[in-house]
Amino acid sequence: MTETPAPTVGVIVVAAGSGTRLGHSHPKAFVHLQGRSLLEHALLGVLGMSEPVQVIVVAPEDRLGEARAVASDASAAIAARGPVTVVPGGATRQQSVDRGLAALGAAVEIVLVHDAARALTPSALCDRVVAAVRATSDGAIPGLPVIDTIKRVDASAFIRGTVDRSELSAVQTPQGFPRAVLVAAHDTLTDQATDDAALVAAAGHAVRVIAGSPLAFKITTPDDLDRAEQLISPAAAAIAPPRIGTGLDVHAFSDTAELWLAGLKWPGERGLSGHSDGDVAVHAVCDALLGAAGLGDIGGTFGTADARFAGAHGDVFLIETLRLVTEAGFTVGNVSVQIIGNRPRFAPRRAEAEALLAGLLGAPVNIAATTTDALGFTGRGEGIAATATALLLPIVSPARPAVMRPVLSLGV
């Protein structure tokens, strides 16, 4: 019998935090959500990754037995393909991660550090972090654009300035790094940083932000726990059937704008006029998602009077739309897009565009392109149109979303 290779990816799940702000006397990771602890929910997401991983759970010393039982249940529920080990945590988060690093197998080359409190984090997000580290050899952390206006205030709560949102990202976990880089940062720095990305960056290594997931929010307060309950409640799933939405967007060409289409920049092509970047494909997808969730349309959500979205690119719209759809209790099943126009020639970059949009939405995206045989405004070369169809499914569980989502092919 051929021996299974040891995993080259390790995931340290930090579960040693207190539950004080959550209103519980026991550690947060052991608070229950729909019959399972937050730790078990987090492990289901990690163990549902597309490749075998070694998982290290760092738990309070007086909860090691309970943590081992939770890990065993999660492994059995999802037929885990990699080992799960439980080790005692330290007095600080950095010490807890140090102990997790010490338990990693010799074959592990990439390490993800994940908070058990981000219990609904999808497996696909963990996979994207690993892929980013492999592709760049840099650290990679998921994050979401900051949509709200942020003010700088003094001790008396008076406004002292406005922070430039374009330079901000609300970061999440899991955070991924080459093993040697993370170990060296922990060995050389003793500052108690709030996350591992800060330690690695302080040690002089590059850390980049990739698209995060609205489901990867941190459960810290009772309101957060209520939100998570609503998202995965079986009752909510029974009430909310799958939804289908359609979207349509049209923009005329502009000689002064750059072309952004399907989330990509197209150098040398005429751009499209619009309040934002005029990306008809992304705008049609947003309309389809919002319509399926019963949340109106892109004009009502991102109005042209809102200066926050002037010149904004597609990722901003998609991530905010996904956040709204998720809060409404849905996850994206799949999206189909049809681009209509004479230019640009789309086929050479189709795979690139599909991968980008699928990564942002955490769901399969199919993009097709066609012409109208010289008929109509697109045929005359006056602009580009796009239609989109989206399937939304009620959120039931974060575990192995790709298995739970039936993929329905919808032509437009």
N, C-alpha and C positions, 0 to 999 in steps of 0.2 A: 504494500500500500504506500502511495506517495505521501510524504509528510507535508502538511499544509505550511506554507512559508509564514514566518512570524510577521505580524503587522508592522508596517513602516510608519504608521501614523498612531500617535498616542493622544488621548483626550483626558485632561485632568479636570474633573468636575468638582468644583469647590462647594462644599455643602456644610461648612462649619460656622456659618453666620448665625446671629441671634434672630429671634422673631419679635423683638421688642416693638418695633414700629408697626408690625403686622397685628399687634394686640394679642400675641400668644406667649405663653411662658416657656414653651419648648422651641428648639431651633427651627428657623423658617423652613429649611429643606424638608422637615418632617410634618409640616402642616398639610392637611389633606385638601385635595381639589378633585371633586367628582369621584370620591372613593379611592384615590391614589395620592400618595404624597407628592409634593413638588419635585422631590428628588427622583421618584419613579418616572414622572412625566418627562423630566429632563433626560433621563437615561434612555427612555424609549426613542426620543429624538436623536440622540447620539448613536445608539445602537442600530438605528435605521439608516445609517450612512451607506453609501453605495459600495464601500470597500470595508474589509475587516479592520477594526481598530482595537488597540489596547486601551482600556478605560481604567483610570485610577480615580476612585472616589475618595475625597478627603473629607472626613466626618469628625464631629466632636468625639473625644476619647470615650465619653460615657454613652455614646450611641453607636459604637462600632458594630455590635451585634444586630441592631435594628437596620443599620445601613447595609450590612451583608445580606440580610433577608430581602430588603428592597431590591438590591442589585440582582439577587437570584431570581426574584419574580420578574423583573424587567428582562433579564436575559432569556428566561423561559418563554415569556410572552412574544418575543420577537425573534426567537431562534438565533441568538447572538453568535457571530462567527469569530469573535475575538474575546480574549480574557477580560474579566472585570475584577479588579482588586480594590480592597478598602484599606485605607491607612489613616492613622490619627492625624488631625490637624494641629497647627501650632497656635501661638497666642495672637498672631497677626495673619492677615491674608498672605503676605509675602512668605512667611514661614510655612504656611499651609501649602502653597504652591511649591516651595522648596522640597517639602516632603513628598509631594506628588512626583516631582522630577526625579527624585532619588529612586522611585519605584519603577521607572520606565525600563522596558526591555532594551537589550543592546541593539536590536534592529530598528528601533524607532528613529526616524530622521526628521519628522515634522511633529510639532506639539501644538495642540489646541488647548487653551485654558478657558473653561466655561463655568458660568455661575448657575448653580442649581435653581436659583430664584428666577432665571429666565426659562421657565419650565415649558413654555409652548414653542420654543425655538424649533423650526422645521429642520428635518434632516438635510434638505437641499441646501440650506444656508451653510451648514457645517461643511458640506461637500464643496461649496463655492469658495470657502476660506482655504481649504486644503489646495484646491486648484490654483488659487492666486499665489499661495506660497511656493508651490511647485514651479509655477511659470516664471516667477520673478526672483526667487530666493530672498525676498524681503518679508518683513512682517506684514500681515494682512488682518484688518479688523473691519467688521461690518458697521455701517453707520447709516443714518437717515438724515436728509437735509433738514435744517431747522426752518420751519415754515413761519412760526410766530415772530413778531417783532420783539427783539430783545433790548431792554433798556439797562443801562448801567446806573445804579442808585447808590446813594451814600447811606450812612448809618441812620439817618433820619428819614429814609425812604424817599428823598427827593431825587428826581431824575437828573443825572449828570451827563448823559450822552446816550447815543444809540449805537449798538454793536452791529457791525457789518455781517449780515447773515451768510453772505457768500463764503465767508471764511470759517463757518461753523459746521460741525457735524455732531449729531447725537449718536455716540458710539455704543456698541452692544458687545455681546459675546456670542459665540466663541471667538477668541482672538488667537491667531495662528502665527507660528514662527519656526524658522529652522531650529532644530534642537540645540545645536551648538551656540547659536546666537542667544537664545533665551537662557540657557544654563550660564553662559558667561556673564550676562547682565545680572542675574540673581547672585552670582558669586562675587561680583565686584562692587555692586551697589547695595547700600543698606537703607536707603530712603524708603519710607513706607508709602509708595505710590498707590493711587487708587485703582490702577489697572496695570497689566503687564506691558501694554504698549508704551506707557510712560517710562518704565524702566528701560526697555529696549531702546527707545528713542534717546533717553538720557545717556545711554552707553555709546551713542553715535551711529546707530544702525537705522536704516530706512524702514518706515512703517507706512503703508498706504491704506486708505479707506476704500472698501468695496461696498456695493449696494447691500443694505441690511434688509430686515423684514419687520413689518409692523407686529408680527406675532412674537418677536424676540424681546418684548418689553419685560422690564424687571418687576416682579411682584414684591412690592415693598410695604404698601399700606393696605388697609382693609378694602379701599376702593379698587385697588389693583386686583385683589383676590376676587372681588365681585365681578370685575370685568372678565377675568379669566373663566370664572364659573359660567357666565353668560355665553362666552364664545364656544365652550365645549359641552354645554348642557344638552343631553339627549332630548329633552323637551323642546329646546330651541331648534334642534335639528329636525324634529318631527313636524314642527310648525312651519318651518321655512323650507319649502321644496327647492330643488335645483331651479335656477333662473337662467334665461337666455336674453341677451341684449344685443342690439345692433347699433352701429355708429357710422356716420358719414361726415367727411370734412373735405372742403375744397379751398384752395388758395391760388391766386393768380401769381404769375412770375413777377419778380422785381429785379431790376438791373443793379440795385444797390445792396442787395442782401446776399449772404452766403446761403447755400442750400444745406438744410438739415432735413433728412428723411429717414424714417424708421430708426431714429436715435443716432444716426451716423452723419458726420460731416462729409460733403461731397465737393472737394476742391475742384475749381474750374467749371462748375455748373452754375447756371443762374439760380438765384435763391427765390424764396417764396415770400410774399408780403404777409404781414400779420403783426399782432401785438407782441407775440412771443417770437419763436424762431420759425413759425409757420409749418411745423412738421405735421403734415396732413395724416400720415399713418398713425403717429402716436396720438393725435387728437381724436381720430376715429376710434382707437382702442379705448381711450378714456371715456368717450361717449358710450361705447358699448358696455363697459364695466359699470359705469354709473347708472345707466338705464336698467341693466339687469338687477342691480341692487335696489332700484327704486329711489335713487338719490338725485334725480334730475339729469342735467347735462353739463357739459364742460363750460358752457357760457355762464350758467348760473353758479357754478362752483369756482371757476377761475375767470371772473369777469374782466373785461378789458379796462375797466376803471381801476382795477387793483394794480398798483405800481409794483407790487412784489413780483409779478409774473412778466413784467416787461422784459423781453429778450430772453426769457427763461427757456432752457432746453428740455427735451422730452423726459429725461430722467426725473426732473422735478415734478412734472405733472403725473407721471406714472406712479412714483413712490407715494405722493399724497393721495392719489386716487385709490391705490391699494390700501393705504391706511384707512380711508373712509369705508371702503368695501369690507375690510376686516372688522372694523368696529360695528358694522351693520350685521356681522355674524356670518360672513361668507368667505370662502377661499376660491381662488381662480382655478377652474378645471382646465380650460385651454382657450386659446384665442386664435382666430383665423383672420388674416388681413389681406385685402386685395388693393393694390396700388394701380391707378389708371393714369397713364400719361406716356408721352413719346420719349421723354428723358427724365432721369438718367437711365443708362442701361443697368438694370438692377441685378441681373443674374449673378455677376461675379462677386457681389457682396451680400447675397441673400443669406448664406450661412452665418456670416458675421452679424448681420442685423437680427436674425432669429435668436442667436445665442445671447446677444445683448438684451433684447426685450424679455426673453425667457428668464434670464438671470434676475432682471428687475422684478418680474412678476412671480417668480418661483413656480412657473407652469409652462407647459409646451406652447410655443407660438409658431404658427405657420404663416409665411408671407409669400404671396404670389404677385406677379406684376403683369399687366397687359396693356394693350393700346386699344383705341376705338376705330382703327382703320381710317384715320383722317377725318372722322366724323366728330362734330361737336367742338366745344372749346378746348378739350384736351387734345383732340385730333388736330386742331389748328395751332397747337403749341402755345396756348395762352396760359396754361397752368396745369396743376396736378390735382387729382381727386383720390380719395381712399375710402373704402368701406371696411368695417370690421364686425365680427360676430364674437361674442364672449359667452362662455358657459361658467356660471358660478354655482358652487356647491356649499351647503351649510357646513360650518366648521363643527367637527365632532371630536377629533383628536389630532395632536401634532405628530403622532408617531407614523413614520413611513408614509408621508402624504402622496408619494407617487403611486403607491399601491392602492390607496384609498380612492384616488381620483380616477373614475372611468374617463378615458379620453374619447370625446365625441368629435368626429370630423364634421365641420360645418362649412360648407362652401358659401361664398357670397358673390 
